[in-house]
Amino acid sequence: MLRWILFVSIYILLSIYGFQAIKTLTKVTWIHYLFLGISLVVVGNFIYQFSIGSEGRVLNPAKSYAFGFLLAFMALNLILVPFLLGEDIIRAAIGIFEKRVTSEEGFHLPSRRKFISGLALGLAAIPFAGLLYGMYKGKYRFRVLDYTLHFEDLPEAFDGYRITQISDIHSGSFDNHKKIQYGVDLIKAQKSDVILFTGDMVNNKTTEMLPWVDMFSQLKAPDGVYSVLGNHDYGDYIDWPSPAAKAQNIADLVQLQKDLGFDILLNESRFIERDGQRIAIMGVENWGKGGFKKAGDLQKTKENVASNDFKILMTHDPSHWEEEVLPDDYHFHLTLSGHTHGMQFGIEIPGWIKWSPIKWRYKQWAGIYKELGQYINVNRGFGYLGYPGRVGIWPEVSVITLKKGTKEA
């Protein structure tokens, strides 16, 4: 209860400054009431969805949108506060100084200037509009990112081999069949030799994927579709009626992936062979630094793989790469991860800038990285979680072409 009181108090304070800015810019009464109405609806819906709404802790689309609209509205007000609070402080300081110096009985503080309110609202409109766009369009703005990676010891039979990687489907957040079908068609259009899915098919429950089975079962590749589990696939973030119910959920998800035609790797490996040569596809269960689930067993995954095999490792959380994969005595040529979503928010201009707040949590958070002659690709994710949108960090389909040679990527 205390957290809700604190939250509502902060929200009211922020909304007051937003309301002051609106009143300064326009004297149209209905606009004032509209702002107040929106602020009440936004916070009321959020409180309802997260404290009274159905399904407990399950993050469904209704809750995601409640959070998204709250985030957008608070972002608007958060930009206003430094400007208007700063002006209040300056006006008060000037007023006190003038009163002491002039001792005029008729002293009063000057009214807020329209210029400051207009400037603040103009700047605040940028993240506000961006977050709304991210919810309306950005979350389904799928893009294909192509990479070519060179390896001296790549078997010649696999020179030019194409891999499509997808990650973080988070089917429990989806709300538009047409857009998801477009994303699936984009994956199919790449016509890669193999498709690799690096975890988080659902938010919490296997049942979230059922409405989308027909679409994702369309994914086929000559050498198969392989998958691993992500942290959300284990159902650790909601309450279950019993341990048996939770265990049944993960068993159902494993079976569902098999029904989709995915070869799910649970600390296992497979080999793809061509002309008497082979590469290893390896998949560990989730292993994450800090408090994230550590079900991954890299040593078990290695059991049937020789040290001189060409190795492609799927592991959901990129923190696993630096913590266990790089220090291992095996050389893992290419690791594929997801998990970060690029925080679904950031700025990317190819060749100029790649930034997101998630970089403060994960050293490898999006794209290709190389250390000790080994590569990792961190996919930005196919779906979304929490905030029901994306701003600047768009949903991704990765296509990686393997080339034999020494040229740097």
Number of C-alpha atoms within 10 A of each C-alpha: 6 7 8 11 10 10 12 15 12 13 18 14 12 20 23 16 21 27 18 15 25 19 17 16 16 11 10 10 9 9 14 15 12 11 15 15 11 13 21 14 14 20 21 14 20 22 17 13 22 19 12 11 14 13 11 13 15 17 19 23 17 18 23 22 21 23 22 22 24 21 18 22 26 23 19 25 25 17 22 29 20 13 17 20 12 12 16 16 11 12 16 15 13 13 16 15 12 15 16 9 9 9 11 10 7 6 12 12 14 11 9 16 13 15 11 17 22 16 14 21 20 13 13 22 19 13 18 20 15 18 26 20 15 24 21 14 15 21 24 23 20 22 15 16 13 13 16 15 18 17 20 11 14 21 19 16 15 19 15 16 17 21 22 24 29 27 30 31 22 22 27 25 24 22 13 9 12 9 16 20 16 15 24 19 15 15 26 16 9 17 16 21 17 18 27 25 29 33 29 26 28 26 29 26 24 24 15 18 22 12 12 16 15 12 16 19 15 15 17 19 18 10 14 16 21 24 30 30 31 29 25 22 24 24 19 15 15 16 13 13 7 9 10 9 11 18 13 13 20 18 13 15 20 21 15 17 21 16 12 17 17 23 18 24 20 20 23 21 22 17 17 13 13 12 9 7 15 19 20 20 21 27 32 28 28 29 26 22 15 8 7 13 17 14 17 20 17 21 12 14 21 20 11 13 20 11 12 11 19 21 24 19 25 32 33 34 27 28 22 20 25 14 13 13 19 18 11 13 9 16 17 24 19 22 25 27 33 30 27 23 25 28 22 27 21 17 15 14 9 7 6 7 10 15 16 18 14 18 15 9 10 15 12 24 28 27 18 17 16 13 9 10 11 16 20 23 23 29 30 27 31 28 30 26 23 17 25 28 28 29 22 21 25 27 30 24 24 28 21 19 19 20 22 18 14 11 11 8 13
